Amino acid sequence: MYYDSRGHEITATDNKAVAACNAGVESYIRFRADAMGYLDDAIALEEGFVLPLLMKAWMLHSARNAKYAPKIAELVGQIESNSGEANSRENDLLAALKFAFKGHGIEAVTVLEGILNRHPTDLLSHRLAQFELFWNGRSRWMKDLTETAVPDWSEEIPGYATFLACRAFANEEAGFYEEAERCGRQSVELDCTEVWGAHSVAHVMLMKARVHDGIAWLDGLKENWIQANQMRHHLWWHYCLFLLEVEDHERVLSLLTTEVRNPESPLVIALPDAAIDIQNFSSLLIRLELRGIDVGDHWQALANICADRIDNCTNPFSNFHDIMVLAATGQFDKAEAMLANMESFSLEGEGSLVTAYRTVGLSAGRAVLSHRRRDYARVVELLSGVRHDLSLLGGSHAQRDVLFQILTDAAYRTGNNDKVTIFLNDLRRIGFDSVESRSLYRGVA
C-alpha cells in the first residue's frame, strides 16, 4: 500500500511513480512552476495511476481556458477506465472535477467539503476547494471551510505553513483582516517561500490602505519567489497597485514588461496566454489610463492573444479583461463577437458558471467596451445594477475594484455626483478603508 506525502492512501504500485506524484502535488499546493513536469513523470512511470491523472486534469481546469477542454475530457476518460482501482478519496476528487469542469463549481466544492469533513488536514482538497470558491465568489464559505479545520491542525503537521496561507486568504476576502494578517505573517515566518501567505498579507495592506507597509512587505520577500509559477507575476501586480497609490507611474510602466509579464520570461514563453498574466497586465494598463497616463503601445502585447480567446467562455472575470484588450487595440468586432459568445453561453444549461455569465458577466463585458467607446452613461447604466453581484465574477476584492474604478470614472464624467458618492460608499461596505485617499477616488470624491 502506498501513501501520498500527507498520509492519504493512493492507488499505485510503483514507488518511483509515487515519489514523482508526491512531488507534483506538493509543487501544485505551493504554487511552484514544476508541478506539471512531475505529474507527467508519474503518469509515464505507471500507466493508470489515478492521482497524477486527476491532478493534471485539475491543473488544466484551473487555467480556465477552453483550449484545454479536450485534454481534460481525455484525462477524465483515462481515470474512469481505471476507477475500479481507485479509493474513495480519489473517486471523490474525480466527482468534484467533473462538476467543476462542467461549470458546476458549487457542487464541486460540496464534494470536496465532504472529503475535508473526513480529512480536515487534506491540504490538496483545501487548495482545490479554495480555488473553486474563489472563482465562484463565495468568500464566507471559503472562510468557514478553513476555520472548521483549524482544531485539527498544528505546527507539527506537514504543510501547516500552507494551511495558514489558505486560512489567511479566506479570512482576508471575508473581511477578517487582523486574523488574515496574523495567519499570513506566520505562514511566511514558517516558510519564507510561501507565496500565498505573502499574497494574503499584501491583500490586507491594500484593503487597509497601508501603502508603504505593502511596498516594504513585498520588497522584503521578492527574492523568495524564484521557484514560483505565475503567482510571482501576480505578486508584482500587487506591488504595482501600491506604486499606483504613490503615483510612481514610471516604475509601474517599467515593471509591466520586466516582472508582471516579461515576454522573455520562461513562464510567459511556456504559457503566453495564461489568464492570470492577461488579467494582471490589462488591469494595470487601464488603471494607468484612468489616471491619465499614456501607456504607449503596451496594449498591443496582448492584442493577438486575446483575439484568439473570443470563444473562451470558461470564466467571465477573464472575459472582461480580454474585452479590455480587444477594445483598447481597436478590435471592436472581436469584442462584440466575444460578447455574442458570452450571451449564447449564458442561455445554455445551468450551474454557477452560467449563472455568473447571465447575472453579471455580460454586463461587465459590455461596460468595459462602452467605457472604451466613451459611452459613459451606458457604463453607469450597466454596472450600477449589478455592482452588488460582482463577486459572482470570481476574483478578489482588489481585482474587481477595477470595475468600480471604471464605474466611478464614468459617473464622474457624466456629472452624476450623487452616484459617485454612492459608489464610494459601496467600496467602504466591501471593506476598503480610506477610500477618498486612494489615487483614483480622491480625484472624484
C-alpha positions in Angstrom: 0.0 0.0 0.0 1.3 3.5 -0.9 0.5 6.8 0.6 1.0 10.4 -0.6 3.2 12.8 1.3 0.2 13.8 3.5 -0.5 10.2 4.6 -3.5 9.6 2.3 -3.8 6.2 0.7 -3.3 6.2 -3.0 -3.8 3.6 -5.7 -0.3 2.8 -7.1 2.2 0.1 -7.5 5.5 1.8 -8.5 7.4 3.7 -5.8 9.1 6.0 -8.3 5.8 7.0 -9.7 4.5 7.7 -6.2 7.5 9.9 -5.5 7.0 11.8 -8.7 3.3 12.2 -8.0 4.0 13.4 -4.4 6.5 16.0 -5.7 3.9 17.2 -8.3 1.1 17.5 -5.7 3.5 19.4 -3.3 4.6 21.7 -6.1 1.0 22.4 -7.1 -0.1 23.1 -3.5 2.8 25.5 -3.1 2.4 27.4 -6.4 5.6 26.0 -7.8 6.4 26.1 -11.6 7.5 22.5 -11.9 4.3 20.7 -10.9 3.2 19.5 -14.3 6.6 18.0 -15.1 6.5 15.8 -12.0 2.9 14.7 -12.8 3.8 13.8 -16.3 6.7 11.8 -15.0 4.4 9.9 -12.6 1.9 9.2 -15.4 4.7 7.9 -17.7 6.1 5.7 -14.9 2.8 3.9 -14.1 0.0 3.5 -16.6 -3.4 4.1 -15.0 -2.0 5.8 -11.8 -5.1 7.7 -10.9 -3.9 10.6 -8.7 -1.4 12.2 -11.2 -4.1 12.0 -13.9 -6.5 13.7 -11.6 -4.0 16.4 -10.7 -3.1 17.1 -14.3 -6.8 17.5 -15.1 -7.4 19.7 -12.1 -4.4 21.9 -13.1 -5.7 22.3 -16.7 -9.2 23.1 -15.4 -7.7 25.8 -13.1 -6.3 27.5 -16.2 -9.8 28.4 -17.2 -9.0 28.0 -20.9 -11.4 26.3 -23.4 -8.4 25.0 -25.4 -7.7 22.5 -22.6 -11.2 21.0 -22.6 -10.4 18.1 -25.0 -7.4 17.2 -22.9 -9.4 17.4 -19.6 -12.1 15.1 -21.2 -9.4 12.7 -22.3 -7.9 12.6 -18.8 -11.3 12.0 -17.2 -11.8 9.1 -19.6 -8.5 7.6 -18.6 -9.3 8.0 -14.9 -12.7 6.4 -15.3 -11.3 3.4 -17.1 -9.1 2.8 -14.0 -11.6 4.0 -11.4 -12.3 0.4 -10.3 -8.9 0.5 -8.6 -9.4 4.0 -7.1 -10.1 4.6 -3.4 -13.0 6.7 -2.1 -10.9 9.9 -1.8 -9.7 9.6 -5.4 -13.3 8.9 -6.6 -14.5 12.0 -4.8 -11.7 14.1 -6.3 -12.9 12.8 -9.7 -16.5 13.6 -9.0 -15.6 17.1 -7.9 -13.5 17.6 -11.0 -16.4 16.5 -13.3 -18.7 19.0 -11.6 -16.1 21.8 -11.8 -15.3 21.0 -15.5 -19.0 21.4 -16.4 -19.3 24.8 -14.7 -21.0 23.5 -11.5 -18.5 24.9 -9.0 -20.8 24.8 -6.1 -21.5 21.1 -6.5 -17.7 20.5 -6.9 -16.9 22.3 -3.6 -19.7 20.3 -1.9 -17.9 17.1 -2.8 -14.6 18.5 -1.7 -16.1 19.6 1.6 -17.2 16.0 2.2 -13.5 15.0 1.9 -12.5 17.7 4.3 -15.1 16.6 6.8 -13.4 13.2 6.9 -9.9 14.5 6.5 -9.6 18.1 7.8 -5.8 18.2 7.1 -6.2 17.2 3.4 -4.3 20.2 2.1 -4.9 19.3 -1.6 -8.7 19.4 -1.0 -8.3 22.7 0.8 -6.4 24.2 -2.1 -8.9 22.8 -4.7 -11.9 24.0 -2.7 -10.4 27.4 -2.2 -9.8 27.9 -5.9 -13.3 26.9 -6.8 -14.9 29.1 -4.1 -12.6 32.0 -5.2 -13.9 31.7 -8.8 -17.5 31.4 -7.6 -17.3 34.5 -5.3 -18.1 32.6 -2.1 -15.7 34.3 0.4 -17.7 33.4 3.6 -17.9 29.8 2.6 -14.1 29.9 1.9 -13.5 31.2 5.4 -15.9 28.7 7.1 -14.2 25.8 5.3 -10.7 26.7 6.6 -11.9 27.7 10.1 -13.7 24.4 10.6 -10.4 22.6 10.1 -8.4 24.8 12.5 -8.7 22.5 15.6 -7.2 19.6 13.6 -4.1 21.5 12.5 -0.8 22.2 14.4 2.7 23.3 13.5 3.7 19.6 13.8 1.6 18.6 10.8 3.4 18.8 7.4 2.1 21.7 5.3 1.0 23.9 8.3 2.5 27.0 6.7 0.5 26.4 3.5 -2.7 25.8 5.5 -2.1 29.1 7.3 -1.8 30.8 3.9 -5.1 29.3 2.8 -6.6 30.5 6.1 -5.1 33.9 5.7 -6.6 34.4 2.2 -10.0 33.1 3.2 -10.2 35.5 6.2 -9.0 38.5 4.1 -11.6 38.0 1.4 -14.3 37.6 4.1 -13.2 40.9 5.8 -11.4 39.5 8.9 -8.2 41.4 8.3 -6.5 41.0 11.7 -6.8 37.3 11.6 -5.8 37.2 7.9 -2.6 39.2 8.6 -1.7 37.1 11.6 -2.0 33.9 9.7 -0.3 35.2 6.6 2.7 36.5 8.5 3.0 33.3 10.5 2.9 31.2 7.3 5.8 33.3 5.8 7.8 33.0 9.1 7.5 29.2 8.9 8.3 29.1 5.2 9.7 32.3 3.5 8.8 30.9 0.1 5.1 30.7 0.9 3.8 32.9 -1.8 0.1 32.5 -1.0 0.8 33.8 2.6 2.8 36.7 1.2 0.0 37.4 -1.2 -2.7 37.3 1.5 -0.9 39.9 3.7 -0.5 42.1 0.6 -4.2 42.0 0.1 -4.8 43.1 3.7 -2.5 46.0 3.3 -4.2 47.1 0.1 -7.7 46.9 1.6 -6.5 48.8 4.7 -4.7 51.5 2.5 -1.4 50.7 4.2 0.5 51.5 1.0 4.1 52.0 2.4 3.7 48.8 4.5 2.7 46.9 1.4 5.7 48.1 -0.6 8.1 47.2 2.3 6.4 43.8 2.8 6.8 42.8 -0.8 10.3 44.3 -1.1 11.4 42.1 1.7 10.1 38.9 0.2 10.6 39.3 -3.6 13.9 37.2 -3.6 11.9 34.2 -2.4 9.7 33.8 -5.4 12.2 32.3 -7.8 10.6 28.8 -7.9 7.0 30.1 -8.1 4.7 29.8 -11.0 2.7 32.8 -12.4 1.9 33.7 -8.8 5.2 35.5 -8.8 3.9 37.8 -11.6 0.7 38.4 -9.6 2.7 39.4 -6.5 4.5 42.0 -8.7 1.0 43.1 -9.8 0.2 43.8 -6.2 3.4 45.7 -5.8 2.3 47.9 -8.8 -1.0 48.6 -7.1 0.9 50.1 -4.2 3.1 52.1 -6.6 -0.1 53.5 -8.2 -1.1 54.9 -4.8 2.2 56.8 -4.5 1.9 57.8 -8.2 5.2 56.1 -9.3 3.7 55.6 -12.7 7.1 55.3 -14.5 8.1 52.3 -12.2 4.8 50.6 -12.9 5.3 51.0 -16.7 8.8 49.5 -16.3 7.6 46.6 -14.2 4.9 45.7 -16.7 7.4 44.2 -19.0 10.2 43.2 -16.6 8.2 41.4 -13.8 4.4 41.5 -14.4 4.6 40.0 -17.9 8.1 39.8 -19.2 7.8 38.4 -22.8 11.3 36.8 -22.3 10.3 35.0 -19.1 10.3 31.2 -19.4 6.9 31.2 -17.7 5.5 33.6 -20.3 7.2 31.8 -23.2 5.7 28.5 -22.0 2.2 29.9 -21.4 1.8 33.2 -23.3 -2.0 33.2 -22.8 -2.1 32.4 -19.1 -5.2 34.0 -17.8 -3.7 35.5 -14.7 -1.0 37.2 -16.7 -3.5 38.7 -19.1 -5.6 39.9 -16.1 -2.6 41.4 -14.3 -1.3 43.2 -17.4 -4.5 44.6 -18.8 -5.9 45.8 -15.4 -2.7 47.7 -14.7 -2.9 49.4 -18.2 -6.5 50.5 -17.7 -5.7 51.7 -14.2 -2.9 53.8 -15.6 -5.1 55.2 -18.3 -7.8 56.1 -15.8 -5.2 58.2 -14.0 -4.3 60.0 -17.2 -1.1 58.1 -18.0 -0.2 57.4 -21.6 0.7 53.7 -21.8 2.0 53.8 -25.4 1.7 50.6 -27.3 1.7 48.3 -24.3 -1.8 47.0 -25.2 -0.5 45.5 -28.4 1.4 42.9 -26.5 -1.9 41.1 -25.8 -3.8 42.0 -29.0 -3.4 38.8 -30.9 -3.6 36.6 -27.8 -7.0 38.0 -26.8 -8.2 37.9 -30.4 -7.8 34.1 -30.2 -9.8 33.8 -27.0 -13.2 35.1 -28.1 -14.9 31.8 -27.7 -13.3 31.1 -24.3 -16.4 31.1 -22.1 -14.8 29.5 -19.1 -14.6 32.5 -16.8 -16.4 35.8 -17.0 -13.7 37.6 -15.0 -11.1 36.7 -17.6 -13.5 37.7 -20.4 -14.0 41.3 -19.4 -10.2 41.6 -19.3 -10.0 40.2 -22.8 -12.5 42.7 -23.9 -10.4 45.5 -22.4 -7.6 44.4 -24.6 -9.7 44.0 -27.7 -11.3 47.4 -27.3 -8.0 49.1 -26.5 -6.4 47.7 -29.6 -9.3 48.7 -31.9 -10.7 45.2 -32.3 -14.2 46.2 -31.7 -15.6 43.4 -34.0 -13.7 40.8 -31.9 -15.0 42.3 -28.7 -18.6 42.2 -30.0 -18.0 38.6 -31.1 -16.8 37.7 -27.6 -19.9 39.3 -26.1 -22.1 37.4 -28.5 -20.4 34.1 -27.5 -20.9 35.0 -23.8 -24.6 35.7 -24.4 -25.1 32.4 -26.2 -23.3 30.6 -23.3 -25.4 32.3 -20.7 -28.6 31.0 -22.4 -27.4 27.4 -22.2 -27.7 25.0 -19.3 -27.4 25.6 -15.6 -24.7 25.8 -12.9 -22.8 28.5 -11.1 -20.7 29.4 -14.2 -23.8 30.0 -16.4 -25.4 32.0 -13.6 -22.3 34.2 -13.3 -22.4 35.0 -17.1 -26.1 35.6 -17.0 -26.2 37.7 -13.8 -23.2 39.9 -14.2 -20.6 38.7 -16.7 -22.3 40.2 -19.8 -22.9 43.5 -18.0 -19.2 43.7 -17.0 -18.1 42.9 -20.5 -20.4 45.4 -22.2 -19.5 48.1 -19.7 -15.8 47.7 -20.4 -16.5 48.0 -24.1 -18.8 51.0 -23.6 -16.1 52.8 -21.5 -13.6 52.5 -24.3 -16.2 53.9 -26.6 -16.7 56.8 -24.2 -20.3 56.0 -23.7 -20.1 56.8 -20.0 -23.8 56.9 -19.4 -24.1 53.4 -20.7 -21.3 52.3 -18.3 -23.2 53.7 -15.4 -26.4 52.0 -16.5 -24.8 48.6 -17.0 -22.7 48.4 -13.8 -25.0 50.2 -11.4 -27.5 47.4 -11.4 -25.0 44.6 -10.9 -22.4 46.2 -8.7 -23.6 44.2 -5.6 -23.2 41.0 -7.6 -19.7 41.5 -8.9 -18.4 38.8 -6.6 -20.1 36.2 -8.9 -17.5 37.0 -11.5 -14.8 35.5 -9.3 -11.5 37.1 -8.4 -10.7 39.1 -5.3 -11.9 42.5 -4.0 -8.7 44.0 -5.1 -9.1 42.6 -8.6 -12.8 43.5 -9.0 -12.0 47.1 -7.9 -11.0 47.9 -11.5 -14.7 47.7 -12.3 -15.5 50.2 -9.6 -12.8 52.4 -10.9 -14.3 52.3 -14.4 -17.8 52.9 -12.9 -16.8 55.8 -10.7 -14.8 57.4 -13.6 -17.9 57.1 -15.8 -20.2 58.6 -13.2 -17.8 61.5 -12.6 -17.6 62.2 -16.4 -21.3 62.3 -16.7 -21.6 64.7 -13.8 -23.5 62.3 -11.7 -22.1 63.3 -8.3 -24.8 61.5 -6.3 -23.8 58.2 -7.8 -20.1 58.9 -7.3 -20.9 59.2 -3.6 -23.0 56.0 -3.6 -20.2 54.0 -5.3 -17.6 55.2 -2.9 -19.9 54.1 0.0 -20.2 50.7 -1.8 -16.4 50.4 -1.6 -16.4 51.0 2.2 -19.0 48.3 2.6 -16.9 45.9 0.6 -14.1 46.5 3.0 -11.8 49.2 1.5 -10.5 51.7 4.1 -9.7 55.4 3.4 -11.5 55.3 0.0 -11.2 59.1 -0.6 -7.4 58.9 -0.1 -6.9 56.4 -2.9 -5.3 57.7 -6.0 -8.2 57.4 -8.4 -11.0 58.1 -6.0 -9.5 61.2 -4.4 -9.8 62.8 -7.7 -13.6 62.3 -7.9 -14.5 62.3 -4.2 
